[in-house]
Amino acid sequence: MDPVYFDNSATTPIRPEVVEAMANVLKNEFGNPSSSHSYGRSSKSLVENSRKEIAAHFNAHPGEIIFTSGGTEADNLAMRSSVKDLGVRHIITSRIEHHAILHTADSLASEFDIKLSFVNLEDNGVIDLKNLEDLIQENEKTLVSLMHVNNEVGNLLDLKKAADICKKKNALFHSDCVQSVGHFHIDVQDIPIDFFAASAHKFHGPKGVGFSFIRKSSGLKPLIIGGEQERGLRAGTECVHNIVGLAESLKYAYENMDSDKAHIEGLKFHFIHRLKAEIPGVKFNGCSADRELGTYTLVNVCLPVPEDKAAMFLFQLDLKGIACSKGSACQSGSDKGSHVLAEILSDADLNKPSIRFSFGIFNTKKEVDYVVGILKELISVEA
C-alpha cells in the first residue's frame, strides 16, 4: 500500500490546476505590482482580479480582502489593531482556540493591561452562547474571537448566532476561519462579522499566503509598517504567484464544494463505521463524529490503548506509512499535550492516544480500510 495522507487539517496537497496557474505567473508575470510600467501593471491586475474573485465568494467588497502570509498573521492583524487602535479593553475567547488566538490574547492582556475572559464550554467543547452574551458588557469596548471550526476536534460554531449576539451587544466579532474557508459558505452580508482569517494551504492552495476579511470602515491599522500596499493595511511587496494560487484554489473549492463534501464526508463516516465495528472501546472526541455539530473533514479518535503504550502509537502509524496528527500539527515536536483535549476529556482518556484523522479530495475508501486494518493490528499487539 502506498503511504496514506490523513492529515489534511494540517495542510493539503495543492491541486495540479493551481500549481499550473502559479507556475505561469512565476515564469511570465514577474513585475512588481507597485511599479507603474507595463510589467508592474500586469502583476497589479493579477492581484486585484484575485481580490475581486475572492471577495465574491463571501459577498464582500474587494477592499475588505487584505492579503497576508497566512492565518496567524491575519488573526494578529485583527486582534492587535483592535486593542491598539480601536480601544478594545476586553477580549472574550475560549480555551480551545488555536494558539494564534490564545497566545495573542495573552500577550495583549499583558502588554495593554486589558481584561481577558473565557466563555464557558458545554459538553464536548461546544461554545456556550448564552454565557457569551452574559460576558459582554455594553459599557466596555469588547472584542470576541471564536473560531468557526476547531482545528483539533472539528466543533462547528454557529457563526451567525455568535455574530448576532456580538452585534446586539455592540461588541466586535472576529473568527479564525482557517479550517472553514473553502469548506463552508460564509456570507458577510448575512453574518455581521467584523473580521475573519483564512489560509490557502487548508483548501489545496499554497502555503505562505492567506487573507484577512476586514469590514469596511472598521478603522483597523496595519500590523506591518512600510509601504502602502494592501490599502495601507499590510506593507510589503505582494507575492503575486501565491495570491493567484490562493484565488485559484478557492475558486475550485467553491465550484466543487457539493461533490467534494459528499466524497470527504463519505470517507469520514465510513471510517467511523469501520472503527466502531472493528475496535471495541473506541471513542470520538468533541463533536468530531456528529454530522450537525462537527465539520465533515476530520475525526478525532480516542483509542483503547494502555497508558504505557500510548506514547509510541503515532510513531508506529508513521512507520506503517500513515500520516495523521496527535492534536494540532502546530504542536508537533512539542512535549505539551493538547490544550483542547485537556479541556474536554477525562483524566483517564487523556492518558490514551487521541489521534486526528483528516480527509481531503485525493483520499480514497481503500485508504480508509487500510488504516482501520492497521489500527486494529496495532491495538491488538498493544493490548
Contacts in CASP RR format, 6 or more apart in sequence:
PFRMAT RR
TARGET T0000
AUTHOR 0000-0000-0000
METHOD contacts of the structure
MODEL  1
MDPVYFDNSATTPIRPEVVEAMANVLKNEFGNPSSSHSYGRSSKSLVENS
RKEIAAHFNAHPGEIIFTSGGTEADNLAMRSSVKDLGVRHIITSRIEHHA
ILHTADSLASEFDIKLSFVNLEDNGVIDLKNLEDLIQENEKTLVSLMHVN
NEVGNLLDLKKAADICKKKNALFHSDCVQSVGHFHIDVQDIPIDFFAASA
HKFHGPKGVGFSFIRKSSGLKPLIIGGEQERGLRAGTECVHNIVGLAESL
KYAYENMDSDKAHIEGLKFHFIHRLKAEIPGVKFNGCSADRELGTYTLVN
VCLPVPEDKAAMFLFQLDLKGIACSKGSACQSGSDKGSHVLAEILSDADL
NKPSIRFSFGIFNTKKEVDYVVGILKELISVEA
1 367 0 8 1.000
1 370 0 8 1.000
3 321 0 8 1.000
3 322 0 8 1.000
3 323 0 8 1.000
4 321 0 8 1.000
4 322 0 8 1.000
4 323 0 8 1.000
4 363 0 8 1.000
4 367 0 8 1.000
4 370 0 8 1.000
4 371 0 8 1.000
5 13 0 8 1.000
5 323 0 8 1.000
5 362 0 8 1.000
5 363 0 8 1.000
6 322 0 8 1.000
6 323 0 8 1.000
6 324 0 8 1.000
6 357 0 8 1.000
6 358 0 8 1.000
6 359 0 8 1.000
6 363 0 8 1.000
6 367 0 8 1.000
6 371 0 8 1.000
7 323 0 8 1.000
7 324 0 8 1.000
7 325 0 8 1.000
7 329 0 8 1.000
7 356 0 8 1.000
7 358 0 8 1.000
8 297 0 8 1.000
8 298 0 8 1.000
8 358 0 8 1.000
8 359 0 8 1.000
8 360 0 8 1.000
8 363 0 8 1.000
9 151 0 8 1.000
9 179 0 8 1.000
9 202 0 8 1.000
9 297 0 8 1.000
9 298 0 8 1.000
9 325 0 8 1.000
9 329 0 8 1.000
9 356 0 8 1.000
9 358 0 8 1.000
10 325 0 8 1.000
10 328 0 8 1.000
10 329 0 8 1.000
10 358 0 8 1.000
11 201 0 8 1.000
11 202 0 8 1.000
11 207 0 8 1.000
11 329 0 8 1.000
12 201 0 8 1.000
12 202 0 8 1.000
12 203 0 8 1.000
12 204 0 8 1.000
12 205 0 8 1.000
12 360 0 8 1.000
13 204 0 8 1.000
13 362 0 8 1.000
14 204 0 8 1.000
14 205 0 8 1.000
14 206 0 8 1.000
14 249 0 8 1.000
15 204 0 8 1.000
15 205 0 8 1.000
15 248 0 8 1.000
15 249 0 8 1.000
15 252 0 8 1.000
17 248 0 8 1.000
17 252 0 8 1.000
18 204 0 8 1.000
18 205 0 8 1.000
18 206 0 8 1.000
18 245 0 8 1.000
18 248 0 8 1.000
18 249 0 8 1.000
18 252 0 8 1.000
21 244 0 8 1.000
21 245 0 8 1.000
21 248 0 8 1.000
22 206 0 8 1.000
22 241 0 8 1.000
22 242 0 8 1.000
22 244 0 8 1.000
22 245 0 8 1.000
22 248 0 8 1.000
23 241 0 8 1.000
25 46 0 8 1.000
25 240 0 8 1.000
25 241 0 8 1.000
25 244 0 8 1.000
26 241 0 8 1.000
29 42 0 8 1.000
29 43 0 8 1.000
29 46 0 8 1.000
29 240 0 8 1.000
29 241 0 8 1.000
30 39 0 8 1.000
30 43 0 8 1.000
31 39 0 8 1.000
31 40 0 8 1.000
31 42 0 8 1.000
31 43 0 8 1.000
31 240 0 8 1.000
32 39 0 8 1.000
32 40 0 8 1.000
32 43 0 8 1.000
32 237 0 8 1.000
33 40 0 8 1.000
33 43 0 8 1.000
33 44 0 8 1.000
33 46 0 8 1.000
33 47 0 8 1.000
33 229 0 8 1.000
33 237 0 8 1.000
33 238 0 8 1.000
33 240 0 8 1.000
34 40 0 8 1.000
34 44 0 8 1.000
34 229 0 8 1.000
34 237 0 8 1.000
35 41 0 8 1.000
35 43 0 8 1.000
43 238 0 8 1.000
43 240 0 8 1.000
46 240 0 8 1.000
46 243 0 8 1.000
46 244 0 8 1.000
47 67 0 8 1.000
47 238 0 8 1.000
47 240 0 8 1.000
47 243 0 8 1.000
48 62 0 8 1.000
49 247 0 8 1.000
50 243 0 8 1.000
50 244 0 8 1.000
50 245 0 8 1.000
50 246 0 8 1.000
50 247 0 8 1.000
51 62 0 8 1.000
51 63 0 8 1.000
51 65 0 8 1.000
51 67 0 8 1.000
51 243 0 8 1.000
51 247 0 8 1.000
52 62 0 8 1.000
53 247 0 8 1.000
53 250 0 8 1.000
53 251 0 8 1.000
54 65 0 8 1.000
54 211 0 8 1.000
54 246 0 8 1.000
54 247 0 8 1.000
54 250 0 8 1.000
55 61 0 8 1.000
55 62 0 8 1.000
55 63 0 8 1.000
55 64 0 8 1.000
55 65 0 8 1.000
57 250 0 8 1.000
57 254 0 8 1.000
58 186 0 8 1.000
58 187 0 8 1.000
58 188 0 8 1.000
58 213 0 8 1.000
59 187 0 8 1.000
59 188 0 8 1.000
59 189 0 8 1.000
59 190 0 8 1.000
60 188 0 8 1.000
60 213 0 8 1.000
61 216 0 8 1.000
63 216 0 8 1.000
63 231 0 8 1.000
64 188 0 8 1.000
64 213 0 8 1.000
64 214 0 8 1.000
64 215 0 8 1.000
64 216 0 8 1.000
65 211 0 8 1.000
65 212 0 8 1.000
65 213 0 8 1.000
66 74 0 8 1.000
66 77 0 8 1.000
66 211 0 8 1.000
66 212 0 8 1.000
66 213 0 8 1.000
66 214 0 8 1.000
66 230 0 8 1.000
66 231 0 8 1.000
66 233 0 8 1.000
66 234 0 8 1.000
67 209 0 8 1.000
67 210 0 8 1.000
67 211 0 8 1.000
67 230 0 8 1.000
67 234 0 8 1.000
67 238 0 8 1.000
67 243 0 8 1.000
67 246 0 8 1.000
68 74 0 8 1.000
68 77 0 8 1.000
68 197 0 8 1.000
68 209 0 8 1.000
68 210 0 8 1.000
68 211 0 8 1.000
68 212 0 8 1.000
68 234 0 8 1.000
69 208 0 8 1.000
69 209 0 8 1.000
69 210 0 8 1.000
70 197 0 8 1.000
70 198 0 8 1.000
70 199 0 8 1.000
70 200 0 8 1.000
70 208 0 8 1.000
70 209 0 8 1.000
70 210 0 8 1.000
70 211 0 8 1.000
71 100 0 8 1.000
71 176 0 8 1.000
71 178 0 8 1.000
71 197 0 8 1.000
71 198 0 8 1.000
71 199 0 8 1.000
71 210 0 8 1.000
71 212 0 8 1.000
72 100 0 8 1.000
73 210 0 8 1.000
73 212 0 8 1.000
73 223 0 8 1.000
74 196 0 8 1.000
74 197 0 8 1.000
74 198 0 8 1.000
74 199 0 8 1.000
74 210 0 8 1.000
74 211 0 8 1.000
74 212 0 8 1.000
75 98 0 8 1.000
75 100 0 8 1.000
75 101 0 8 1.000
75 104 0 8 1.000
75 145 0 8 1.000
75 174 0 8 1.000
75 176 0 8 1.000
75 197 0 8 1.000
76 100 0 8 1.000
76 104 0 8 1.000
76 223 0 8 1.000
77 212 0 8 1.000
77 214 0 8 1.000
77 220 0 8 1.000
77 222 0 8 1.000
77 223 0 8 1.000
77 233 0 8 1.000
77 234 0 8 1.000
78 145 0 8 1.000
78 174 0 8 1.000
78 194 0 8 1.000
78 195 0 8 1.000
78 197 0 8 1.000
78 212 0 8 1.000
78 214 0 8 1.000
78 220 0 8 1.000
79 91 0 8 1.000
79 101 0 8 1.000
79 104 0 8 1.000
79 105 0 8 1.000
79 108 0 8 1.000
79 143 0 8 1.000
79 145 0 8 1.000
79 174 0 8 1.000
80 104 0 8 1.000
80 108 0 8 1.000
80 223 0 8 1.000
81 219 0 8 1.000
81 220 0 8 1.000
81 221 0 8 1.000
81 222 0 8 1.000
81 223 0 8 1.000
82 88 0 8 1.000
82 143 0 8 1.000
82 172 0 8 1.000
82 174 0 8 1.000
82 195 0 8 1.000
82 220 0 8 1.000
83 89 0 8 1.000
83 91 0 8 1.000
83 108 0 8 1.000
83 112 0 8 1.000
83 114 0 8 1.000
83 143 0 8 1.000
84 112 0 8 1.000
84 221 0 8 1.000
85 219 0 8 1.000
85 220 0 8 1.000
85 221 0 8 1.000
86 141 0 8 1.000
86 172 0 8 1.000
86 218 0 8 1.000
86 219 0 8 1.000
86 220 0 8 1.000
87 141 0 8 1.000
88 114 0 8 1.000
88 141 0 8 1.000
88 142 0 8 1.000
88 143 0 8 1.000
88 172 0 8 1.000
89 114 0 8 1.000
89 115 0 8 1.000
89 140 0 8 1.000
89 141 0 8 1.000
89 142 0 8 1.000
90 114 0 8 1.000
90 115 0 8 1.000
90 116 0 8 1.000
90 117 0 8 1.000
90 137 0 8 1.000
90 140 0 8 1.000
90 141 0 8 1.000
90 142 0 8 1.000
90 143 0 8 1.000
91 105 0 8 1.000
91 108 0 8 1.000
91 109 0 8 1.000
91 114 0 8 1.000
91 115 0 8 1.000
91 116 0 8 1.000
91 117 0 8 1.000
91 142 0 8 1.000
91 143 0 8 1.000
91 144 0 8 1.000
91 145 0 8 1.000
92 117 0 8 1.000
92 118 0 8 1.000
92 119 0 8 1.000
92 132 0 8 1.000
92 135 0 8 1.000
92 136 0 8 1.000
92 142 0 8 1.000
92 143 0 8 1.000
92 144 0 8 1.000
92 145 0 8 1.000
92 171 0 8 1.000
93 101 0 8 1.000
93 102 0 8 1.000
93 105 0 8 1.000
93 116 0 8 1.000
93 117 0 8 1.000
93 118 0 8 1.000
93 119 0 8 1.000
93 144 0 8 1.000
93 145 0 8 1.000
93 146 0 8 1.000
94 118 0 8 1.000
94 119 0 8 1.000
94 121 0 8 1.000
94 127 0 8 1.000
94 146 0 8 1.000
94 147 0 8 1.000
95 102 0 8 1.000
95 118 0 8 1.000
95 121 0 8 1.000
95 339 0 8 1.000
95 343 0 8 1.000
96 121 0 8 1.000
96 125 0 8 1.000
96 150 0 8 1.000
96 152 0 8 1.000
96 153 0 8 1.000
96 155 0 8 1.000
96 339 0 8 1.000
96 340 0 8 1.000
96 343 0 8 1.000
96 344 0 8 1.000
97 145 0 8 1.000
97 146 0 8 1.000
97 147 0 8 1.000
97 176 0 8 1.000
98 147 0 8 1.000
98 151 0 8 1.000
98 176 0 8 1.000
98 178 0 8 1.000
98 328 0 8 1.000
98 330 0 8 1.000
99 328 0 8 1.000
99 330 0 8 1.000
99 339 0 8 1.000
100 176 0 8 1.000
100 197 0 8 1.000
101 145 0 8 1.000
101 147 0 8 1.000
101 176 0 8 1.000
102 339 0 8 1.000
105 116 0 8 1.000
105 145 0 8 1.000
106 116 0 8 1.000
108 114 0 8 1.000
108 116 0 8 1.000
109 115 0 8 1.000
109 116 0 8 1.000
115 140 0 8 1.000
117 135 0 8 1.000
119 127 0 8 1.000
119 128 0 8 1.000
119 131 0 8 1.000
119 132 0 8 1.000
119 135 0 8 1.000
119 146 0 8 1.000
120 128 0 8 1.000
120 131 0 8 1.000
121 127 0 8 1.000
121 128 0 8 1.000
121 343 0 8 1.000
121 344 0 8 1.000
122 128 0 8 1.000
124 153 0 8 1.000
124 155 0 8 1.000
124 285 0 8 1.000
124 286 0 8 1.000
124 287 0 8 1.000
124 290 0 8 1.000
124 293 0 8 1.000
124 344 0 8 1.000
125 153 0 8 1.000
125 155 0 8 1.000
125 286 0 8 1.000
125 287 0 8 1.000
125 343 0 8 1.000
125 344 0 8 1.000
126 155 0 8 1.000
126 287 0 8 1.000
126 293 0 8 1.000
127 146 0 8 1.000
127 155 0 8 1.000
127 157 0 8 1.000
127 162 0 8 1.000
129 158 0 8 1.000
129 161 0 8 1.000
129 162 0 8 1.000
129 165 0 8 1.000
132 144 0 8 1.000
132 146 0 8 1.000
132 162 0 8 1.000
132 165 0 8 1.000
133 165 0 8 1.000
133 168 0 8 1.000
133 169 0 8 1.000
136 142 0 8 1.000
136 144 0 8 1.000
136 165 0 8 1.000
136 166 0 8 1.000
136 169 0 8 1.000
136 171 0 8 1.000
138 169 0 8 1.000
138 170 0 8 1.000
141 172 0 8 1.000
142 169 0 8 1.000
142 170 0 8 1.000
142 171 0 8 1.000
142 172 0 8 1.000
143 171 0 8 1.000
143 172 0 8 1.000
143 173 0 8 1.000
143 174 0 8 1.000
144 162 0 8 1.000
144 166 0 8 1.000
144 171 0 8 1.000
144 172 0 8 1.000
144 173 0 8 1.000
144 174 0 8 1.000
145 173 0 8 1.000
145 174 0 8 1.000
145 175 0 8 1.000
145 176 0 8 1.000
146 157 0 8 1.000
146 162 0 8 1.000
146 173 0 8 1.000
146 175 0 8 1.000
147 157 0 8 1.000
147 175 0 8 1.000
147 176 0 8 1.000
147 177 0 8 1.000
147 178 0 8 1.000
147 179 0 8 1.000
148 156 0 8 1.000
148 157 0 8 1.000
148 159 0 8 1.000
148 175 0 8 1.000
148 176 0 8 1.000
148 177 0 8 1.000
148 179 0 8 1.000
148 180 0 8 1.000
148 184 0 8 1.000
148 186 0 8 1.000
148 196 0 8 1.000
149 155 0 8 1.000
149 156 0 8 1.000
149 157 0 8 1.000
149 177 0 8 1.000
149 179 0 8 1.000
149 180 0 8 1.000
149 183 0 8 1.000
149 184 0 8 1.000
149 294 0 8 1.000
149 295 0 8 1.000
149 297 0 8 1.000
150 179 0 8 1.000
150 340 0 8 1.000
151 178 0 8 1.000
151 179 0 8 1.000
151 328 0 8 1.000
152 285 0 8 1.000
152 300 0 8 1.000
152 327 0 8 1.000
152 328 0 8 1.000
152 338 0 8 1.000
152 340 0 8 1.000
152 341 0 8 1.000
152 356 0 8 1.000
153 285 0 8 1.000
153 286 0 8 1.000
153 287 0 8 1.000
153 288 0 8 1.000
153 300 0 8 1.000
153 340 0 8 1.000
153 341 0 8 1.000
153 344 0 8 1.000
153 356 0 8 1.000
154 179 0 8 1.000
154 286 0 8 1.000
154 287 0 8 1.000
154 288 0 8 1.000
154 294 0 8 1.000
154 295 0 8 1.000
154 297 0 8 1.000
154 298 0 8 1.000
154 300 0 8 1.000
155 286 0 8 1.000
155 287 0 8 1.000
155 288 0 8 1.000
155 293 0 8 1.000
155 294 0 8 1.000
156 180 0 8 1.000
156 287 0 8 1.000
156 292 0 8 1.000
156 293 0 8 1.000
156 294 0 8 1.000
156 295 0 8 1.000
157 175 0 8 1.000
159 175 0 8 1.000
159 186 0 8 1.000
159 191 0 8 1.000
159 193 0 8 1.000
160 190 0 8 1.000
160 191 0 8 1.000
162 173 0 8 1.000
162 175 0 8 1.000
163 173 0 8 1.000
163 191 0 8 1.000
163 192 0 8 1.000
163 193 0 8 1.000
164 192 0 8 1.000
166 172 0 8 1.000
166 173 0 8 1.000
166 192 0 8 1.000
166 194 0 8 1.000
167 173 0 8 1.000
167 192 0 8 1.000
172 194 0 8 1.000
172 195 0 8 1.000
173 192 0 8 1.000
173 193 0 8 1.000
173 194 0 8 1.000
173 195 0 8 1.000
174 193 0 8 1.000
174 194 0 8 1.000
174 195 0 8 1.000
174 196 0 8 1.000
174 197 0 8 1.000
175 193 0 8 1.000
175 195 0 8 1.000
175 196 0 8 1.000
175 197 0 8 1.000
176 196 0 8 1.000
176 197 0 8 1.000
177 186 0 8 1.000
177 196 0 8 1.000
177 197 0 8 1.000
177 198 0 8 1.000
178 197 0 8 1.000
178 198 0 8 1.000
178 199 0 8 1.000
178 202 0 8 1.000
179 202 0 8 1.000
179 295 0 8 1.000
179 297 0 8 1.000
180 186 0 8 1.000
180 295 0 8 1.000
181 196 0 8 1.000
181 198 0 8 1.000
181 199 0 8 1.000
181 202 0 8 1.000
181 203 0 8 1.000
181 250 0 8 1.000
182 202 0 8 1.000
182 203 0 8 1.000
182 250 0 8 1.000
182 253 0 8 1.000
182 254 0 8 1.000
182 257 0 8 1.000
183 203 0 8 1.000
183 253 0 8 1.000
183 257 0 8 1.000
183 261 0 8 1.000
183 295 0 8 1.000
183 296 0 8 1.000
183 297 0 8 1.000
184 295 0 8 1.000
185 254 0 8 1.000
185 257 0 8 1.000
186 193 0 8 1.000
186 196 0 8 1.000
188 213 0 8 1.000
188 215 0 8 1.000
193 213 0 8 1.000
193 215 0 8 1.000
194 214 0 8 1.000
194 215 0 8 1.000
194 218 0 8 1.000
195 212 0 8 1.000
195 213 0 8 1.000
195 214 0 8 1.000
195 215 0 8 1.000
195 218 0 8 1.000
195 220 0 8 1.000
196 212 0 8 1.000
196 213 0 8 1.000
197 210 0 8 1.000
197 211 0 8 1.000
197 212 0 8 1.000
197 213 0 8 1.000
198 210 0 8 1.000
198 211 0 8 1.000
198 212 0 8 1.000
198 213 0 8 1.000
199 208 0 8 1.000
199 209 0 8 1.000
199 210 0 8 1.000
200 206 0 8 1.000
200 207 0 8 1.000
200 208 0 8 1.000
200 209 0 8 1.000
200 210 0 8 1.000
200 242 0 8 1.000
200 245 0 8 1.000
200 246 0 8 1.000
200 249 0 8 1.000
200 250 0 8 1.000
201 207 0 8 1.000
201 208 0 8 1.000
203 249 0 8 1.000
203 250 0 8 1.000
203 253 0 8 1.000
204 249 0 8 1.000
204 252 0 8 1.000
204 253 0 8 1.000
204 361 0 8 1.000
205 245 0 8 1.000
205 246 0 8 1.000
205 248 0 8 1.000
205 249 0 8 1.000
206 241 0 8 1.000
206 242 0 8 1.000
206 245 0 8 1.000
206 246 0 8 1.000
206 249 0 8 1.000
208 239 0 8 1.000
208 242 0 8 1.000
209 239 0 8 1.000
209 242 0 8 1.000
209 243 0 8 1.000
209 245 0 8 1.000
209 246 0 8 1.000
210 246 0 8 1.000
211 246 0 8 1.000
214 220 0 8 1.000
214 233 0 8 1.000
220 233 0 8 1.000
221 233 0 8 1.000
222 232 0 8 1.000
222 233 0 8 1.000
222 234 0 8 1.000
222 235 0 8 1.000
223 234 0 8 1.000
224 234 0 8 1.000
224 235 0 8 1.000
224 236 0 8 1.000
225 235 0 8 1.000
226 235 0 8 1.000
226 236 0 8 1.000
227 235 0 8 1.000
227 236 0 8 1.000
228 235 0 8 1.000
229 235 0 8 1.000
229 236 0 8 1.000
229 237 0 8 1.000
229 238 0 8 1.000
230 238 0 8 1.000
253 260 0 8 1.000
256 361 0 8 1.000
260 360 0 8 1.000
260 361 0 8 1.000
261 296 0 8 1.000
263 361 0 8 1.000
264 296 0 8 1.000
264 297 0 8 1.000
264 359 0 8 1.000
264 360 0 8 1.000
264 361 0 8 1.000
264 363 0 8 1.000
265 291 0 8 1.000
265 296 0 8 1.000
267 359 0 8 1.000
267 360 0 8 1.000
267 363 0 8 1.000
267 364 0 8 1.000
267 365 0 8 1.000
267 368 0 8 1.000
268 296 0 8 1.000
268 297 0 8 1.000
268 298 0 8 1.000
268 299 0 8 1.000
268 359 0 8 1.000
269 291 0 8 1.000
270 365 0 8 1.000
270 368 0 8 1.000
271 299 0 8 1.000
271 357 0 8 1.000
271 359 0 8 1.000
271 368 0 8 1.000
271 371 0 8 1.000
271 372 0 8 1.000
272 284 0 8 1.000
272 289 0 8 1.000
272 299 0 8 1.000
274 368 0 8 1.000
274 369 0 8 1.000
274 372 0 8 1.000
275 282 0 8 1.000
275 301 0 8 1.000
275 372 0 8 1.000
275 375 0 8 1.000
276 282 0 8 1.000
278 372 0 8 1.000
278 373 0 8 1.000
278 375 0 8 1.000
278 376 0 8 1.000
279 303 0 8 1.000
279 304 0 8 1.000
279 372 0 8 1.000
279 375 0 8 1.000
279 376 0 8 1.000
279 379 0 8 1.000
280 304 0 8 1.000
281 304 0 8 1.000
282 301 0 8 1.000
282 302 0 8 1.000
282 303 0 8 1.000
282 304 0 8 1.000
283 301 0 8 1.000
283 302 0 8 1.000
283 349 0 8 1.000
284 299 0 8 1.000
284 300 0 8 1.000
284 301 0 8 1.000
284 302 0 8 1.000
285 300 0 8 1.000
285 301 0 8 1.000
285 302 0 8 1.000
285 341 0 8 1.000
285 344 0 8 1.000
285 345 0 8 1.000
285 354 0 8 1.000
286 300 0 8 1.000
286 344 0 8 1.000
287 293 0 8 1.000
287 294 0 8 1.000
288 294 0 8 1.000
288 295 0 8 1.000
288 298 0 8 1.000
288 299 0 8 1.000
288 300 0 8 1.000
288 301 0 8 1.000
289 299 0 8 1.000
297 358 0 8 1.000
297 359 0 8 1.000
297 360 0 8 1.000
298 356 0 8 1.000
298 357 0 8 1.000
298 358 0 8 1.000
298 359 0 8 1.000
299 356 0 8 1.000
299 357 0 8 1.000
299 358 0 8 1.000
300 327 0 8 1.000
300 341 0 8 1.000
300 354 0 8 1.000
300 355 0 8 1.000
300 356 0 8 1.000
300 357 0 8 1.000
301 354 0 8 1.000
301 355 0 8 1.000
301 356 0 8 1.000
301 357 0 8 1.000
302 345 0 8 1.000
302 349 0 8 1.000
302 352 0 8 1.000
302 353 0 8 1.000
302 354 0 8 1.000
303 313 0 8 1.000
303 352 0 8 1.000
303 353 0 8 1.000
303 354 0 8 1.000
303 355 0 8 1.000
303 375 0 8 1.000
303 379 0 8 1.000
304 352 0 8 1.000
304 379 0 8 1.000
304 383 0 8 1.000
305 313 0 8 1.000
305 352 0 8 1.000
305 353 0 8 1.000
305 379 0 8 1.000
305 382 0 8 1.000
305 383 0 8 1.000
306 382 0 8 1.000
306 383 0 8 1.000
307 351 0 8 1.000
307 352 0 8 1.000
309 382 0 8 1.000
310 351 0 8 1.000
310 352 0 8 1.000
310 353 0 8 1.000
313 353 0 8 1.000
313 355 0 8 1.000
313 378 0 8 1.000
313 382 0 8 1.000
314 324 0 8 1.000
314 325 0 8 1.000
314 326 0 8 1.000
314 353 0 8 1.000
314 355 0 8 1.000
316 378 0 8 1.000
317 324 0 8 1.000
317 355 0 8 1.000
317 374 0 8 1.000
317 375 0 8 1.000
317 378 0 8 1.000
320 374 0 8 1.000
320 378 0 8 1.000
322 371 0 8 1.000
322 374 0 8 1.000
324 355 0 8 1.000
324 356 0 8 1.000
324 357 0 8 1.000
324 358 0 8 1.000
325 332 0 8 1.000
325 355 0 8 1.000
325 356 0 8 1.000
325 358 0 8 1.000
326 332 0 8 1.000
326 338 0 8 1.000
326 353 0 8 1.000
326 354 0 8 1.000
326 355 0 8 1.000
326 356 0 8 1.000
327 337 0 8 1.000
327 338 0 8 1.000
327 340 0 8 1.000
327 341 0 8 1.000
327 354 0 8 1.000
327 355 0 8 1.000
327 356 0 8 1.000
328 338 0 8 1.000
328 340 0 8 1.000
328 356 0 8 1.000
331 337 0 8 1.000
331 338 0 8 1.000
338 354 0 8 1.000
341 350 0 8 1.000
341 354 0 8 1.000
342 350 0 8 1.000
345 354 0 8 1.000
357 371 0 8 1.000
END
